[in-house]
Amino acid sequence: MQLRLYDTLTKEKRPFTPLDPSNVRMYVCGPTVYDFAHIGNARPVIVFDVLFRLLRHLYGAEHVTYVRNITDVDDKINARAVRDFPGLPLNEAIRKVTEVTANQFYADAAALGSLPPTFEPRATDFVLPRADGKTDMVTLIKQLIARGHAYEAGGEVLFDTASMPDYGALSGRKLDEQRPGARVAVDAHKKNPGDFVLWKQSSGDEPGWESPWGRGRPGWHIECSAMSAAYLGDVFDIHGGGLDLIFPHHENEIAQSRCAHGTPAMANYWMHNEFVQIEDTKMSKSLGNFVTIRELLADWPGEVLRLNMLKAHYRSPMDWTLKGLEESAKTLDDWYWVAADIKGGRPSDAVIAALSDDLNTPQMVASLHGLRNSAASGNDGDRDQFAASLRLLGFLSESAAAWKGRKQQASGVDATQVDRLIAERAAARARKDFKESDRIRDELAAMGVAIKDGKDADGKPVTTWEIA
């Protein structure tokens, strides 16, 4: 089946044709690691992990390269480094801060069921020319100056947006309508208001590297142009990130990369996920609804957060609610009960077809529910496909017993006490003391335990239980 992806640049869903099927290449903008990642940061982590998994399924795991960067040079990082490590040189203090926060992000991403990218470069390792010859920021800036696309002014090196006739194609903004975006100051030394910084001077209390333009540090956008080229080449298949990165970040990446390399494109497909809002409200620290992945993981398994995120299409706004989390937890309890201990075989064609339609995860979830019903009714083939599909998607990382035990432990319910009460209830039912049986059932319900009566493989009565 043909994979189709919505391309932000062409504004249409297009069949995906890789430049090289033996090396499918994807770059996704990663976090700025100055603090814990919030739930909004989790959306691109999960969305593009699903795409990574799908590409590996379609082309083979050894034929897909996924790069997600770590931004570890930023004003917020600088401020935290000064606060937390006042006695160290700033570059060293920054490294200490970002080592901690980057490791926090890695742990959060893994807890969400996401595979590690093939490469996860840090921006500070790609500022200056490298011993291995991989593309670096200083060399890219030199190329832009040499090609007439950048200029020095006011102690900075700036990209000349007027030198690129189709600048603004990704965001749909004409150059004469442009307004400077985040991190871009309007200064008299700029040829055009929309020109953006490639290199800026650093004061003594700011991080800096020696360059042909003096001690300074790179602008925000140049890092991704360098790191994507370093691992994926001048032109690659897919570039992804959040909707907020379309302008100015991705627009400026395209300008830098195309003009430095002399290529007609930077990436052949541009994909962007929508925002996450909390209970119908845009997430904001000032509103008190700013929630981190780490905070949520204290109360919910990562797979619950993952499923909850995938219930909405990645190009639709995601409303993050407590009710949604509770529903996702119940769904996963059921899926674990049906499939966790099944080895599995080949993923379902219906699931792959849904994902191949621009990552239609709502349709994917609907297909999984259909498979679950068939699997639970005794269809071994569907049970195998159900288990294989869930594992492909990053679920069923534990056994059914481990999943149930985690939930029991989190609930504070004493499993030994529950088993004792169920045995007492079975004895009461055997002697037809239904009043006592009902009393014990009500006691279990008051503890938050739901019971289900059935029969085992030999036809003997059996009672199972779970946290309600």
Disulfide bonds with the S-S distance in Angstrom:
none
